[in-house]
Amino acid sequence: IHLTESLIHNNTLLEIGLLGQSQTFGDQALSKVVAMFNYNITLKNINWRLHSSQCVAIDKLIVRNNEIERRLSSGKSVLDILPEQRKAEFMATTVTPMYTNTDTNNNNYNNNNYNNNNYNN
């Protein structure tokens, strides 16, 4: 359970090996794993043996994380598959203004570009 609390804030660990544990993972621990995936979008593989009805849900979340990495590496949007808890964070970091009044270099470029386009028409 403590491990899942740490993994909520993880953004570097991609795989974790949990084979050979002396005790099996109970439903409470597996529920914490599912809840952890509401925040963790970087963990892409867990090596373990499970005999639980929650296996399918956890597998889907791991597949989702792999899909997020695939899309990000190819420059595609991930907003439709992100957990709700992470969408605001991604929207804030992926939306950048193309022009601000304080950016004089961009202002000059945009004015020149406008003038050139206007002149050519």
ChimeraX attribute file (.defattr): number of C-alpha atoms within 10 A of each C-alpha:
attribute: neighborCount
match mode: 1-to-1
recipient: residues
	/A:1	13
	/A:2	8
	/A:3	11
	/A:4	19
	/A:5	13
	/A:6	11
	/A:7	19
	/A:8	19
	/A:9	13
	/A:10	16
	/A:11	12
	/A:12	10
	/A:13	12
	/A:14	14
	/A:15	12
	/A:16	12
	/A:17	10
	/A:18	10
	/A:19	11
	/A:20	10
	/A:21	10
	/A:22	6
	/A:23	6
	/A:24	12
	/A:25	16
	/A:26	11
	/A:27	12
	/A:28	9
	/A:29	15
	/A:30	20
	/A:31	16
	/A:32	16
	/A:33	22
	/A:34	19
	/A:35	15
	/A:36	20
	/A:37	21
	/A:38	15
	/A:39	19
	/A:40	26
	/A:41	26
	/A:42	22
	/A:43	23
	/A:44	20
	/A:45	17
	/A:46	15
	/A:47	11
	/A:48	13
	/A:49	13
	/A:50	13
	/A:51	9
	/A:52	11
	/A:53	10
	/A:54	14
	/A:55	14
	/A:56	10
	/A:57	14
	/A:58	18
	/A:59	15
	/A:60	11
	/A:61	22
	/A:62	21
	/A:63	14
	/A:64	21
	/A:65	22
	/A:66	18
	/A:67	16
	/A:68	21
	/A:69	17
	/A:70	13
	/A:71	13
	/A:72	12
	/A:73	9
	/A:74	8
	/A:75	9
	/A:76	11
	/A:77	13
	/A:78	17
	/A:79	14
	/A:80	9
	/A:81	12
	/A:82	19
	/A:83	17
	/A:84	12
	/A:85	12
	/A:86	14
	/A:87	15
	/A:88	13
	/A:89	10
	/A:90	14
	/A:91	11
	/A:92	9
	/A:93	8
	/A:94	10
	/A:95	8
	/A:96	8
	/A:97	6
	/A:98	7
	/A:99	12
	/A:100	9
	/A:101	7
	/A:102	8
	/A:103	10
	/A:104	11
	/A:105	10
	/A:106	14
	/A:107	14
	/A:108	11
	/A:109	11
	/A:110	13
	/A:111	12
	/A:112	12
	/A:113	12
	/A:114	12
	/A:115	12
	/A:116	11
	/A:117	10
	/A:118	9
	/A:119	8
	/A:120	7
	/A:121	6
